[in-house]
Amino acid sequence: MNYTAEDFARELLDELQRGYDIIRLSRWAMATYLKHSSETHPELDRVIMKVVAMEEGPEFELSEDELAQLAQRLTS
């Protein structure tokens, strides 16, 4: 079974509903990546790692709106 961009988008939106916490979202994305890395497309890997990188510093942070827009683009 493949883990799709739509799957990640849906889960990201669910996580955002729990609150906007950069550390929690970054670590959730890393756990998601590790869990599904063998069943994702390389392009989705890059998107997930973009969320993972948010923990590395303010220059990598995405706002809550940017994350929601990212999820919306993934479902389009």
MOPAC internal coordinates of N, CA, C and O (Angstrom, degrees):
PM7 1SCF
backbone

  N    0.0000 0     0.00 0     0.00 0    0    0    0
  C    1.4594 1     0.00 0     0.00 0    1    0    0
  C    1.5246 1   109.17 1     0.00 0    2    1    0
  O    1.2310 1   120.79 1   -46.23 1    3    2    1
  N    1.3030 1   116.09 1   133.77 1    3    2    1
  C    1.4587 1   121.34 1   178.62 1    5    3    2
  C    1.5171 1   111.03 1   -89.18 1    6    5    3
  O    1.2310 1   121.62 1   -36.22 1    7    6    5
  N    1.3242 1   114.51 1   143.78 1    7    6    5
  C    1.4538 1   122.00 1   172.54 1    9    7    6
  C    1.5215 1   105.44 1   -95.35 1   10    9    7
  O    1.2310 1   120.40 1   -63.55 1   11   10    9
  N    1.3127 1   116.85 1   116.45 1   11   10    9
  C    1.4573 1   121.55 1  -170.98 1   13   11   10
  C    1.5285 1   112.69 1   -99.13 1   14   13   11
  O    1.2310 1   121.65 1   -11.76 1   15   14   13
  N    1.3121 1   114.45 1   168.24 1   15   14   13
  C    1.4590 1   120.70 1   174.81 1   17   15   14
  C    1.5178 1   110.58 1   -60.34 1   18   17   15
  O    1.2310 1   120.25 1   144.17 1   19   18   17
  N    1.3246 1   117.12 1   -35.83 1   19   18   17
  C    1.4639 1   121.18 1   178.36 1   21   19   18
  C    1.5309 1   110.66 1   -65.24 1   22   21   19
  O    1.2310 1   120.63 1   141.08 1   23   22   21
  N    1.3367 1   116.41 1   -38.92 1   23   22   21
  C    1.4652 1   120.53 1   176.86 1   25   23   22
  C    1.5335 1   110.08 1   -61.00 1   26   25   23
  O    1.2310 1   120.98 1   131.83 1   27   26   25
  N    1.3320 1   115.74 1   -48.17 1   27   26   25
  C    1.4616 1   120.00 1  -179.82 1   29   27   26
  C    1.5280 1   110.84 1   -62.88 1   30   29   27
  O    1.2310 1   120.17 1   137.01 1   31   30   29
  N    1.3199 1   117.28 1   -42.99 1   31   30   29
  C    1.4659 1   121.37 1  -179.81 1   33   31   30
  C    1.5250 1   111.06 1   -60.24 1   34   33   31
  O    1.2310 1   120.55 1   134.00 1   35   34   33
  N    1.3147 1   116.56 1   -46.00 1   35   34   33
  C    1.4632 1   121.08 1  -179.53 1   37   35   34
  C    1.5374 1   110.41 1   -62.16 1   38   37   35
  O    1.2310 1   120.70 1   135.47 1   39   38   37
  N    1.3183 1   116.27 1   -44.53 1   39   38   37
  C    1.4560 1   119.89 1   179.59 1   41   39   38
  C    1.5241 1   111.91 1   -68.14 1   42   41   39
  O    1.2310 1   120.20 1   143.64 1   43   42   41
  N    1.3193 1   117.23 1   -36.36 1   43   42   41
  C    1.4652 1   121.02 1   177.12 1   45   43   42
  C    1.5224 1   110.15 1   -62.91 1   46   45   43
  O    1.2310 1   120.30 1   135.41 1   47   46   45
  N    1.3168 1   117.03 1   -44.59 1   47   46   45
  C    1.4613 1   119.54 1   177.77 1   49   47   46
  C    1.5249 1   111.39 1   -62.85 1   50   49   47
  O    1.2310 1   120.30 1   142.00 1   51   50   49
  N    1.3224 1   117.03 1   -38.00 1   51   50   49
  C    1.4730 1   120.72 1   175.72 1   53   51   50
  C    1.5225 1   110.72 1   -61.94 1   54   53   51
  O    1.2310 1   120.79 1   137.05 1   55   54   53
  N    1.3229 1   116.09 1   -42.95 1   55   54   53
  C    1.4690 1   120.09 1   179.00 1   57   55   54
  C    1.5236 1   111.22 1   -65.39 1   58   57   55
  O    1.2310 1   120.15 1   141.22 1   59   58   57
  N    1.3209 1   117.31 1   -38.78 1   59   58   57
  C    1.4653 1   120.48 1   178.11 1   61   59   58
  C    1.5198 1   111.36 1   -63.68 1   62   61   59
  O    1.2310 1   120.46 1   148.18 1   63   62   61
  N    1.3321 1   116.73 1   -31.82 1   63   62   61
  C    1.4706 1   120.46 1   177.92 1   65   63   62
  C    1.5276 1   110.72 1   -64.56 1   66   65   63
  O    1.2310 1   120.66 1   152.54 1   67   66   65
  N    1.3206 1   116.34 1   -27.46 1   67   66   65
  C    1.4652 1   121.31 1   178.39 1   69   67   66
  C    1.5243 1   111.60 1   -76.55 1   70   69   67
  O    1.2310 1   120.68 1   168.06 1   71   70   69
  N    1.3271 1   116.30 1   -11.94 1   71   70   69
  C    1.4591 1   120.95 1   178.55 1   73   71   70
  C    1.5126 1   111.52 1   126.99 1   74   73   71
  O    1.2310 1   121.55 1   -25.64 1   75   74   73
  N    1.3214 1   114.64 1   154.36 1   75   74   73
  C    1.4652 1   121.67 1  -179.42 1   77   75   74
  C    1.5250 1   108.33 1   -92.99 1   78   77   75
  O    1.2310 1   121.16 1   -79.67 1   79   78   77
  N    1.3110 1   115.39 1   100.33 1   79   78   77
  C    1.4563 1   122.82 1   178.39 1   81   79   78
  C    1.5249 1   106.68 1  -133.76 1   82   81   79
  O    1.2310 1   120.87 1   -70.29 1   83   82   81
  N    1.3117 1   115.94 1   109.71 1   83   82   81
  C    1.4567 1   121.37 1  -172.89 1   85   83   82
  C    1.5257 1   111.96 1   -57.05 1   86   85   83
  O    1.2310 1   120.26 1   134.54 1   87   86   85
  N    1.3106 1   117.11 1   -45.46 1   87   86   85
  C    1.4648 1   120.61 1  -178.12 1   89   87   86
  C    1.5283 1   110.27 1   -63.50 1   90   89   87
  O    1.2310 1   120.41 1   131.65 1   91   90   89
  N    1.3247 1   116.83 1   -48.35 1   91   90   89
  C    1.4631 1   120.50 1  -179.02 1   93   91   90
  C    1.5237 1   110.87 1   -61.98 1   94   93   91
  O    1.2310 1   120.27 1   135.03 1   95   94   93
  N    1.3324 1   117.09 1   -44.97 1   95   94   93
  C    1.4678 1   120.95 1  -179.70 1   97   95   94
  C    1.5281 1   111.37 1   -64.59 1   98   97   95
  O    1.2310 1   120.40 1   138.98 1   99   98   97
  N    1.3114 1   116.83 1   -41.02 1   99   98   97
  C    1.4550 1   120.87 1   178.94 1  101   99   98
  C    1.5305 1   110.72 1   -63.08 1  102  101   99
  O    1.2310 1   120.69 1   135.10 1  103  102  101
  N    1.3101 1   116.28 1   -44.90 1  103  102  101
  C    1.4674 1   119.94 1  -179.17 1  105  103  102
  C    1.5290 1   111.53 1   -70.63 1  106  105  103
  O    1.2310 1   120.48 1   144.73 1  107  106  105
  N    1.3249 1   116.69 1   -35.27 1  107  106  105
  C    1.4650 1   120.04 1   174.52 1  109  107  106
  C    1.5389 1   109.35 1   -61.15 1  110  109  107
  O    1.2310 1   120.48 1   135.19 1  111  110  109
  N    1.3396 1   116.69 1   -44.81 1  111  110  109
  C    1.4585 1   121.02 1  -179.42 1  113  111  110
  C    1.5329 1   110.50 1   -62.40 1  114  113  111
  O    1.2310 1   120.21 1   140.67 1  115  114  113
  N    1.3280 1   117.21 1   -39.33 1  115  114  113
  C    1.4574 1   120.00 1   178.79 1  117  115  114
  C    1.5263 1   110.40 1   -66.01 1  118  117  115
  O    1.2310 1   119.92 1   137.05 1  119  118  117
  N    1.3123 1   117.75 1   -42.95 1  119  118  117
  C    1.4645 1   121.19 1   177.79 1  121  119  118
  C    1.5289 1   110.28 1   -62.28 1  122  121  119
  O    1.2310 1   120.76 1   140.21 1  123  122  121
  N    1.3235 1   116.16 1   -39.79 1  123  122  121
  C    1.4610 1   121.19 1   178.54 1  125  123  122
  C    1.5217 1   109.62 1   -64.67 1  126  125  123
  O    1.2310 1   120.44 1   136.12 1  127  126  125
  N    1.3049 1   116.77 1   -43.88 1  127  126  125
  C    1.4606 1   121.11 1   178.85 1  129  127  126
  C    1.5255 1   110.96 1   -60.10 1  130  129  127
  O    1.2310 1   120.42 1   132.69 1  131  130  129
  N    1.3109 1   116.80 1   -47.31 1  131  130  129
  C    1.4659 1   120.62 1  -179.02 1  133  131  130
  C    1.5283 1   111.44 1   -64.36 1  134  133  131
  O    1.2310 1   120.70 1   142.41 1  135  134  133
  N    1.3058 1   116.26 1   -37.59 1  135  134  133
  C    1.4619 1   120.84 1  -178.97 1  137  135  134
  C    1.5279 1   112.06 1   -68.60 1  138  137  135
  O    1.2310 1   120.36 1   143.43 1  139  138  137
  N    1.3353 1   116.91 1   -36.57 1  139  138  137
  C    1.4646 1   120.96 1  -171.26 1  141  139  138
  C    1.5258 1   114.73 1  -116.04 1  142  141  139
  O    1.2310 1   119.38 1  -171.24 1  143  142  141
  N    1.3198 1   118.79 1     8.76 1  143  142  141
  C    1.4698 1   120.07 1  -172.01 1  145  143  142
  C    1.5241 1   113.74 1   -59.92 1  146  145  143
  O    1.2310 1   119.83 1   152.61 1  147  146  145
  N    1.2978 1   117.93 1   -27.39 1  147  146  145
  C    1.4656 1   119.07 1  -179.62 1  149  147  146
  C    1.5257 1   112.73 1   -80.85 1  150  149  147
  O    1.2310 1   120.32 1   173.57 1  151  150  149
  N    1.3179 1   116.99 1    -6.43 1  151  150  149
  C    1.4643 1   119.92 1  -176.93 1  153  151  150
  C    1.5287 1   113.10 1  -126.46 1  154  153  151
  O    1.2310 1   120.48 1  -157.31 1  155  154  153
  N    1.3289 1   116.69 1    22.69 1  155  154  153
  C    1.4603 1   120.14 1   178.70 1  157  155  154
  C    1.5214 1   110.86 1  -114.97 1  158  157  155
  O    1.2310 1   121.61 1   -23.80 1  159  158  157
  N    1.3061 1   114.53 1   156.20 1  159  158  157
  C    1.4614 1   122.35 1   174.81 1  161  159  158
  C    1.5345 1   107.53 1   -79.27 1  162  161  159
  O    1.2310 1   119.30 1   -34.72 1  163  162  161
  N    1.3353 1   118.93 1   145.28 1  163  162  161
  C    1.4663 1   120.81 1   179.40 1  165  163  162
  C    1.5332 1   113.91 1   -53.40 1  166  165  163
  O    1.2310 1   120.13 1   145.97 1  167  166  165
  N    1.3189 1   117.36 1   -34.03 1  167  166  165
  C    1.4740 1   119.69 1   178.62 1  169  167  166
  C    1.5291 1   110.43 1   -64.75 1  170  169  167
  O    1.2310 1   120.07 1   139.73 1  171  170  169
  N    1.3191 1   117.47 1   -40.27 1  171  170  169
  C    1.4666 1   120.97 1   177.22 1  173  171  170
  C    1.5243 1   109.99 1   -67.57 1  174  173  171
  O    1.2310 1   119.95 1   144.09 1  175  174  173
  N    1.3192 1   117.70 1   -35.91 1  175  174  173
  C    1.4645 1   120.37 1   175.86 1  177  175  174
  C    1.5238 1   110.61 1   -56.02 1  178  177  175
  O    1.2310 1   120.49 1   136.40 1  179  178  177
  N    1.3183 1   116.67 1   -43.60 1  179  178  177
  C    1.4743 1   120.88 1   179.88 1  181  179  178
  C    1.5270 1   111.23 1   -63.17 1  182  181  179
  O    1.2310 1   120.50 1   139.95 1  183  182  181
  N    1.3126 1   116.65 1   -40.05 1  183  182  181
  C    1.4712 1   120.72 1   179.66 1  185  183  182
  C    1.5270 1   109.65 1   -65.35 1  186  185  183
  O    1.2310 1   120.81 1   133.64 1  187  186  185
  N    1.3182 1   116.05 1   -46.36 1  187  186  185
  C    1.4716 1   119.53 1  -179.82 1  189  187  186
  C    1.5266 1   110.08 1   -61.38 1  190  189  187
  O    1.2310 1   120.33 1   136.60 1  191  190  189
  N    1.3223 1   116.98 1   -43.40 1  191  190  189
  C    1.4644 1   119.93 1  -179.20 1  193  191  190
  C    1.5253 1   112.05 1   -66.06 1  194  193  191
  O    1.2310 1   120.21 1   154.50 1  195  194  193
  N    1.3152 1   117.20 1   -25.50 1  195  194  193
  C    1.4695 1   120.43 1   174.65 1  197  195  194
  C    1.5292 1   110.04 1   -63.92 1  198  197  195
  O    1.2310 1   120.39 1   141.60 1  199  198  197
  N    1.3189 1   116.86 1   -38.40 1  199  198  197
  C    1.4664 1   121.18 1   177.40 1  201  199  198
  C    1.5323 1   109.53 1   -73.33 1  202  201  199
  O    1.2310 1   120.16 1   139.87 1  203  202  201
  N    1.3163 1   117.31 1   -40.13 1  203  202  201
  C    1.4661 1   121.33 1   177.45 1  205  203  202
  C    1.5261 1   110.64 1   -57.73 1  206  205  203
  O    1.2310 1   120.21 1   138.11 1  207  206  205
  N    1.3270 1   117.20 1   -41.89 1  207  206  205
  C    1.4666 1   122.48 1  -175.24 1  209  207  206
  C    1.5221 1   113.76 1   -66.65 1  210  209  207
  O    1.2310 1   119.88 1   165.43 1  211  210  209
  N    1.3161 1   117.83 1   -14.57 1  211  210  209
  C    1.4702 1   119.82 1  -177.85 1  213  211  210
  C    1.5261 1   112.01 1   -56.88 1  214  213  211
  O    1.2310 1   120.15 1   150.97 1  215  214  213
  N    1.3020 1   117.32 1   -29.03 1  215  214  213
  C    1.4622 1   121.88 1  -179.02 1  217  215  214
  C    1.5284 1   112.30 1   -71.37 1  218  217  215
  O    1.2310 1   120.34 1   164.08 1  219  218  217
  N    1.3180 1   116.95 1   -15.92 1  219  218  217
  C    1.4600 1   121.66 1  -173.94 1  221  219  218
  C    1.5253 1   114.58 1   -79.49 1  222  221  219
  O    1.2310 1   119.89 1   169.75 1  223  222  221
  N    1.3053 1   117.82 1   -10.25 1  223  222  221
  C    1.4600 1   119.36 1   177.36 1  225  223  222
  C    1.5099 1   111.74 1   152.60 1  226  225  223
  O    1.2310 1   120.97 1   -16.24 1  227  226  225
  N    1.3398 1   115.75 1   163.76 1  227  226  225
  C    1.4613 1   120.56 1  -175.83 1  229  227  226
  C    1.5248 1   114.10 1   -60.42 1  230  229  227
  O    1.2310 1   120.13 1   153.92 1  231  230  229
  N    1.3232 1   117.36 1   -26.08 1  231  230  229
  C    1.4573 1   119.54 1  -179.76 1  233  231  230
  C    1.5264 1   111.94 1   -70.00 1  234  233  231
  O    1.2310 1   120.13 1   164.62 1  235  234  233
  N    1.3240 1   117.37 1   -15.38 1  235  234  233
  C    1.4613 1   121.65 1   179.88 1  237  235  234
  C    1.5291 1   113.30 1  -104.85 1  238  237  235
  O    1.2310 1   120.43 1   174.04 1  239  238  237
  N    1.3195 1   116.78 1    -5.96 1  239  238  237
  C    1.4555 1   120.59 1  -175.96 1  241  239  238
  C    1.5247 1   111.92 1   -70.91 1  242  241  239
  O    1.2310 1   121.62 1   -39.37 1  243  242  241
  N    1.3121 1   114.51 1   140.63 1  243  242  241
  C    1.4581 1   122.28 1   172.27 1  245  243  242
  C    1.5218 1   106.91 1  -109.12 1  246  245  243
  O    1.2310 1   120.53 1   -40.25 1  247  246  245
  N    1.3018 1   116.59 1   139.75 1  247  246  245
  C    1.4668 1   119.82 1   178.09 1  249  247  246
  C    1.5222 1   109.41 1   -71.62 1  250  249  247
  O    1.2310 1   121.10 1   -11.77 1  251  250  249
  N    1.3031 1   115.50 1   168.23 1  251  250  249
  C    1.4647 1   119.96 1   177.47 1  253  251  250
  C    1.5259 1   110.50 1   -59.00 1  254  253  251
  O    1.2310 1   120.58 1   137.92 1  255  254  253
  N    1.3334 1   116.49 1   -42.08 1  255  254  253
  C    1.4695 1   120.49 1   178.01 1  257  255  254
  C    1.5254 1   111.71 1   -64.16 1  258  257  255
  O    1.2310 1   120.37 1   138.84 1  259  258  257
  N    1.3226 1   116.90 1   -41.16 1  259  258  257
  C    1.4703 1   120.09 1   179.08 1  261  259  258
  C    1.5339 1   110.91 1   -63.47 1  262  261  259
  O    1.2310 1   120.13 1   141.30 1  263  262  261
  N    1.3189 1   117.35 1   -38.70 1  263  262  261
  C    1.4636 1   120.52 1   177.90 1  265  263  262
  C    1.5202 1   110.76 1   -66.76 1  266  265  263
  O    1.2310 1   120.41 1   138.88 1  267  266  265
  N    1.3248 1   116.82 1   -41.12 1  267  266  265
  C    1.4692 1   119.98 1   177.85 1  269  267  266
  C    1.5321 1   110.40 1   -64.38 1  270  269  267
  O    1.2310 1   120.37 1   139.76 1  271  270  269
  N    1.3218 1   116.89 1   -40.24 1  271  270  269
  C    1.4608 1   120.22 1   178.24 1  273  271  270
  C    1.5268 1   110.96 1   -66.94 1  274  273  271
  O    1.2310 1   120.35 1   143.61 1  275  274  273
  N    1.3130 1   116.94 1   -36.39 1  275  274  273
  C    1.4567 1   121.13 1   176.34 1  277  275  274
  C    1.5273 1   109.85 1   -61.22 1  278  277  275
  O    1.2310 1   120.33 1   133.75 1  279  278  277
  N    1.3137 1   116.98 1   -46.25 1  279  278  277
  C    1.4640 1   121.34 1   178.44 1  281  279  278
  C    1.5115 1   110.32 1   -61.07 1  282  281  279
  O    1.2310 1   120.12 1   138.87 1  283  282  281
  N    1.3188 1   117.38 1   -41.13 1  283  282  281
  C    1.4532 1   120.74 1  -179.54 1  285  283  282
  C    1.5301 1   110.95 1   -65.23 1  286  285  283
  O    1.2310 1   120.26 1   138.94 1  287  286  285
  N    1.3295 1   117.11 1   -41.06 1  287  286  285
  C    1.4744 1   120.50 1   177.88 1  289  287  286
  C    1.5273 1   111.00 1   -63.57 1  290  289  287
  O    1.2310 1   120.35 1   143.88 1  291  290  289
  N    1.3138 1   116.94 1   -36.12 1  291  290  289
  C    1.4627 1   120.40 1  -179.42 1  293  291  290
  C    1.5202 1   112.66 1   -67.17 1  294  293  291
  O    1.2310 1   120.48 1   155.08 1  295  294  293
  N    1.3039 1   116.69 1   -24.92 1  295  294  293
  C    1.4697 1   119.63 1  -179.88 1  297  295  294
  C    1.5146 1   112.01 1   -91.71 1  298  297  295
  O    1.2310 1   120.02 1   171.70 1  299  298  297
  N    1.3232 1   117.56 1    -8.30 1  299  298  297
  C    1.4671 1   121.11 1  -179.21 1  301  299  298
  C    1.5124 1   111.78 1   -81.10 1  302  301  299
  O    1.2310 1   120.10 1   180.00 1  303  302  301

